[in-house]
Amino acid sequence: MSQASEKSFADLHLHTNFSDGTFTPEELAARGAKVGLAAMSLTDHDTVEGAERMAAACREHGIEFISGTELTAELEHTELHLLGYFIDTQNPKLLAELKKFQAVRQSRIHEMVEKLNKVNIPLKAEAVFALANCRSPGRPHVGRALVEAGYCKNLDEAFDRFLKRHRPAFVPKHKISARDAIGLIHGAGGLAVLAHPGLNRNDAMIPPLVDQGLDGIECFHTKHTPAASERYLAIAARHNLLVTGGSDCHGFSKGKPLIGTVKLAGQYLNKLKDAHRAKSSNPQSAIAPRAVQEPTVLTANPQ
């Protein structure tokens, strides 16, 4: 695995139509090439189905591909998302657990549709599943189905009127414990990274996650301000955690495609790869050293 140059960039948080994105893996890789990415990671929710196609598409464009997924977890009743990087996408335990998560997601669609029907929105679950056309459907698919059926003008309205917490059709996500999620990622040979911590608004959860084996923090994210990125770089340095970053692009699902708007500098990616190599060579040992950049760096491109 070659090292990225200091001037190359990665986007390590991306979604396709195998979960709640709108791009195919091939479309996503092509857009990555267009914005000059040297490395990309596909982190679809609760699935690795798109990994093989994404890897092949990245190869065609000369882009390094890093396998990944995004799991919804919980720590002390607080929801959080964990990104798993360099996972073995054929790991039997991982695949078995993802299959369970997908079944719960499909049941959740039925529950949301039933709630919509109770408030006189005659949407059918079959319409949502047809639109989603994947094993890992979610709220955005229900929102898009509401828009396509003419019940809402756009996705924001669908969420604001029906799908957000405390709205008529809200159904909580299935969550596993953070410890179990980290263990699942580690068991598949991967590194566990806390996604967009700024959206959690609960930095106190980070030390317990470190105690449970967390490997890194997504310091750079579309919804992180420069001040937030600085804060998480400082936290990463304090706890000897890896630094990652990504756009969290969902294609056109959430407006303008975000791919490439967050470009993680090669030096951060290299440290992530070094940590993975260290873990792979001695999976029973802690990942060390896990050095990160100084917290004075305010952007994903520290030049």
N, C-alpha and C positions, 0 to 999 in steps of 0.2 A: 504493500500500500504506500504509494508515493506521498511525499509531503507537499502540501499546497504552498505556493509562493506567498510571501507576505502581502503581495498586492492582488492576490486572487480572492474571490468572495464566494460565500455560500449562503443559501437560504435553507434552513433546517426545520421549517415548520410549514408544510404544504399539504393540501387536501385535493383529492380528485373525486370523480363521480362514483368511486367505490365506497365513499361515505357521503358527506354533505357538501362536496365541491361540485362544480359544474364542468370542469375540464376532464377530458380523458388523460391517462398518463402520457400519451403521445403529445397531446396539446400542451400539457404542462411542461414537459421537457423542452418542447420547441420554444415556448415562451421564456424558459430559463436560459436557453441559448441566446435568445434575442436580447435579453438584458445583461448578458455577459457573465452568467454564473459559472463557476468552476466546479461547484459541488451542490447537490440537492438531496434532501431527505423527504420521503413521502411518509407523512404521519397521519394517515387516515384513522378515524375513530373506530376503535374496537375491531380492526381488520388489518390483514396484510395481503389481501387478495390482489391489490394492484401492484404489488412489489415487483413481480416478475416482468410485467409489461413496462413498468417505470424504469427498471434497470436496463432493459433492452433499448428503450427510447433514449435514455441518457448516454448509453454507449454510442449510439448513432451520432450524437451531437458532441462527443468527446467530453462529457460531463461526468464527474465522479458521483456515483450513487451510494447513498447510505440508507440502509434499511431502517424502518421505524414504524411506530404506531403511537396513538394517543389514547390513554386509559383515563376514565373518570374514577376518582377515588375520594376517600373521605378521611379526615383526621379530626377527631373531637367535634363531629357534626358540621364541620366546614368542608364544602366541596372543593376539590382541587383536581387539576389535570396533570398527569405525568406522561412525559414523552420518553419512549424507549428507543435508544439508538443502537445500531449494529446488532439488532436481534437476529437470531436464527429464525427465519420465516417458516421453516419446516419443523420447528420444535413441537413435539406432540403435546406437551402440557400446555404450551401457549395456545396452540390451535384449538385444543379442547375447551379452554377457558374462553377464548374469543367466541367460539360457537355458542356458549352459554350467554355471553353478553349480547350477541346478536339476536338470540331468541327473546331476550328481555326487551331489547329495543323494538322488535316487531310487535310484542304485546303492548308496549307503550303507545305505539301508533293506534292500535285498536282502542285503547283507553281514551286517548285524546279525541279521536273521532266520535266516540260515544258521548263524550262531554259536549262536543260541538253540536251533535244532534239534539242534545237536551236543551240547547239555547236556540233551536230552530235554524241551525246551519246544516243542511242535509248532505254534507260531504260524506263520501264513501271511502272506507279504508282501502278498497281496491284501487281507487284513483291515486291515493298517496303511494301505494306500493308500485304502481305502474310508473309513476313519475320518478320515484327514487331508483327503481331498477337496480337495487343492490341489497346485500344482506345486512347492512348496517344503517337502516334509516333513522332519521332524527327529526327534531322539531322543524328545522328549515324545510324539510320536505313537506310537512303539513302546511307550513306557511306558503310555500310555493304553490301547493295544490289549491289553497284558498284563493290565491291571486289568479291562478289559471281559470278557476271556476267563477270568477267575478265577484267573490264575496269580500275581497279586499283589494285596494288599489296597488299595494306593494307589500314587500316583506315586513317592513317596519310597522305598517298598520296591522298586519296579521299578528305580529308579536304583541303589539301594544293593546290590541282589543281582545285577543284570545289566548295567546300562548305563553306570555311571561308569567312569572310567579304572581300569585294572587289574581290571575285572570281566569275566566271560566273554563278553559280547556287545558290548563297547566297540569302536567303530571310529572312528579319528580323523577330524576334519572336514577337508574340503578347504580349503586356505588359499592365498590369493594374497599376494604381498609387500605390505607396508604402502605402499611407494612406488607400486605399481600400483593399489592400492585408492584411495589419495588421488588419483592421476591420473585414475582412472575417474570419481570424484565430481566433480572439477574439470572434466573434459571434458564432463560433463553439466550444467555451470553451477552446481554446488552447492558447499557448504561442508563440509569434512571435520572431524568432531569425534570425539575419542576417547571411547568409551562406558565408563561405570563403571570408571575407572582403579583404584579401590580394590580391585576384584576381581582385578586383574592382579598386585598386590603387587610391582610392578616399576616404580617411578617413574623409574628410570634410563633407561627407554625413551623418556620424553617429549622430552628434548632432540633425539635423533635424528629423532623424528617431526616436530618443529618444523622441522628442517633439510629434511625431505622435503615440507614444505608443509602440515602440520597447521594447521587454523584455530582449533580450540577444544577445550575439555575439558568433559565432563559432570561438573561439580562436585557437583551435587545428584542423588542417586539413592537409591532405597529402602534399599539396603544400605550406604550411606555414613553413618557416624556424624557428628555435628556436628564432631568433631575432624578427620575425613577431609575433610569439605567445606571446612573452614578451610585445611587443607593444600593442597588443589587450587586454591582461590581464590588462595592465595599463589603457587603455581606458575604459574597463569594470568597473574597480574599480572607475574611475573618474565619471562615469555616473550611478553607482549603477546598473549595468546590470548583468544578469546571464551569466555564462560561459558554453559553450558546446563544443563538439568536435566529429569528425567522419572522417572515411576514404574516404567517397564519392565513395564507391566501386560500380562499374558497371559490375562486373563479368569479363568476358574475353573481353568485348567490347573495353576496353582501355588497353589491354595488360594483365599483371599479375593481378589477383584479389587482391584488396587492403584491404579486410576486416581484421580488427584486427591490421593493421599497425598503426592506431591511436587508443589508448585505453584511454578513458576518465575515470579518477579516480572516485571512488564511492563518494567522498566528493562533487564533482561538480554535479553529478547526484542527490544526496540528496537535494542540494539546489534548483535544478530545480523542483524536486517533491514537496518540501515545498512550493515553489512559486505557483505551480499549485493548491495545496490544499488551500492556502490562497485565491487565486482568485476564486476558486470554491465555497468557503464558503461565499464570499462576492464579487460577480462579478462586482459590481459597484465601488468598491474601487480600489485604486492603489495597485500594488503588493509591499508590504513592510514587513519586510526589504528584500532587494535584495543584500545581502552581497556576495562578491566574494573573491577569494583568493588574496594574495598579488602579485603584478606584478613581483616579483623576481622569481616566479615559471616559469621555462622555458619549461616544458614538460607536457604532459597530465597526467603523473604519477609523482606527486610532492613528491615522497619519496627520 
